[in-house]
Amino acid sequence: MDVYRKAEYAKQILENPVFAEIISKIEQDIILKWKGSIVKGSEYREELFKEYEALLRINKVINGIINDAIYAKQKEDEREALR
């Protein structure tokens, strides 16, 4: 699959309202658990932090795919301008 097709799929994922709702729900759940974690200790908070970092990584990877296509397009445009 080429970089542009992957970017289009990635954009569709980010713009999908169900995906956005899922991400928001998971984030809210993590935050609510964290707020109630004082009694459960630092190990539990560390696990919640890891969950939150994994959630952020999902968006980072999807945006990276989109950025790869933007970069590829810029490079193609530069090569085209040199012709």
N, C-alpha and C positions, 0 to 999 in steps of 0.2 A: 504494500500500500504506500502510495507516495505521501510526501510531507503535507501537501495541500489537502488531500482527502482526509488524512488523519486530523488535520487542524479543523476541518469542517465538522467532523464528528465530535471533536472536543468542544467546539463552540456550541453545537447542539446540546451536548450534555450540560454545559454551564448555563445555557438559556432555558433548560427544561425546568418548568415550575415544580414538577414532582421531585427532581433531583435536589433543587434548592430547598424544598420543604424537608426532605430527608436530612440533608446536611444541617439545617437549622435545628431540627428536632434532636439530632445527636448532640450538637453543640449545647443546646439547652439542658439536655439530660446530664451531660458532663458537668456543666456549671452547677446545676442543682445538687448533684452528688458531692461536688467539691465543697459547696457551702455547708453541707451536713457532715463533712469529713473530719471535723475537729475531734470528735470522739473516737474515730476509727484509726487515727494515727498517720504518721508521715509516709509509711509504705503505701497505704491506700491512696493518699494524695499524689504520690509519685506515679502510681498506676494511672490515675486520672489524667495526670499531665502527659503521660505517654499516649493515652488515647486521644487527647486533644491535639498533640503534635502529629499523630497519624492522620487525623481529620484534616489538619492544615496541609499536610503533604499531598493529600488527594487533589486539592485545588491547585497546589503548586505544580504538580505534575501535569495536570490538564492545561493550565496556563502555559507551561513550558512547551507543550506540543504546539499551541497556537503561536507562541513566540518564535519557535523554530521555523514555522511557515512564513512568518513576517520577515525573519532574517533571510531565508532562502529567496524570497521575492525581492528584497533589497539587493542581494547579490546578483540575481538575474538582471535586474534593472541596470545595475552598474556595468555588468558585462555588455549588455545591449547598448548602453550609452557609449561604450568604447569602440563599437563597431562602426 
